Amino acid sequence: MEQRALNDQPPSNFVAVVTKPTNQVTLYDASAFPDLHRGDAVIVETRFGPQIGWVKGKEVPSDGVKLGKRLIRRATQDDARTFFRFLEEARNDMEFVRKKVLAHNLPMHLLDAEYPLDKNQLVVYFTAEGRVDFRALVADLKVSFPRRVMLFQVGIRDAIRMIGALGPCGRIACCSLISQPFESVSLKMARDQLLDLNPSRLLGACGKLKCCLRHEYDFYQEMSLKLPRLGDTVQTSRGIGAVISVNYLTQRVSILLESGGSIVCTPSELTWSGTIECPHCPISSGPSLENLNTLEFGSR
């Protein structure tokens, strides 16, 4: 991985650190480590104990973002070797836990496991459709397994981030490919990007609205300030017309001329100031938004 100093990123004392196997991104105060580079391995204090992580870059904390406990020190090669050895052991030990889950007939799908660097407990991540009463399982593991076992339930988006998946586009799912905290995704983002409001096209592998709707939203917001909207009245070289199609990627606008016919123009070839009701515009096409409300979700 290319080593690049972090001083050319947003001014901040906080760095984003990616930890395995969850691929979770957490912000840590790095005031005591001003010379960190992207890709550097560090030891951080997580909810389960000390663990190795990799610096993604500098980040400016935003409202509501949970900060990590402490960035302890830089990691050594011995730390990295210990981490991968513990990770392999944890995955082997998870199979013992899996057998116990089956024995207790619990609706739990085990995803992955890890040992913190102090190896004080085995952390097993799982998904389930709802809350699971695994008190009997914990009691069984307490007497049959030599270490404490922490069972940690994660949401479906976190599960896809952990195990990986291919998106409908054929590429690796954004949540696995782009290491950053989850952000809210809404139907408004799909509408603003002029997408077909068809659930089969909006849902990702997790069954929720695609993360790429959020990742690409800022671009479409920027383009919306430079291009006319659907229904806008515009002046072209061939007279007045109404916008019937906008392509934000190519920055081309299709115009239905008042005199008949249609043309495709660039923003520099147009002037506009208002919006009209155009019966030819597809702005209101698609299924009712009332039927899609269940697709909206927050950060989890």
Secondary structure by P-SEA (a helix, b strand, c coil): cbbbbccccccccbbbbbbccccbbbbbbccccccccccbbbbbbccccbbbbbbcccccccccccccccccccccaaaaaaaaaaaaaaaaaaaaaaaaaaaaccccccccccccccccbbbbbbcccccccaaaaaaaaaacccbbbbbbbbcaaaaaaacccccccccccccccccccbbbbcaaaaaaaccccccccccccccccccccccaaaaaaaaaaacccccbbbbccccbbbbccccccccbbbbbcccccccccccccccccccccccccccccccccccccccccccc
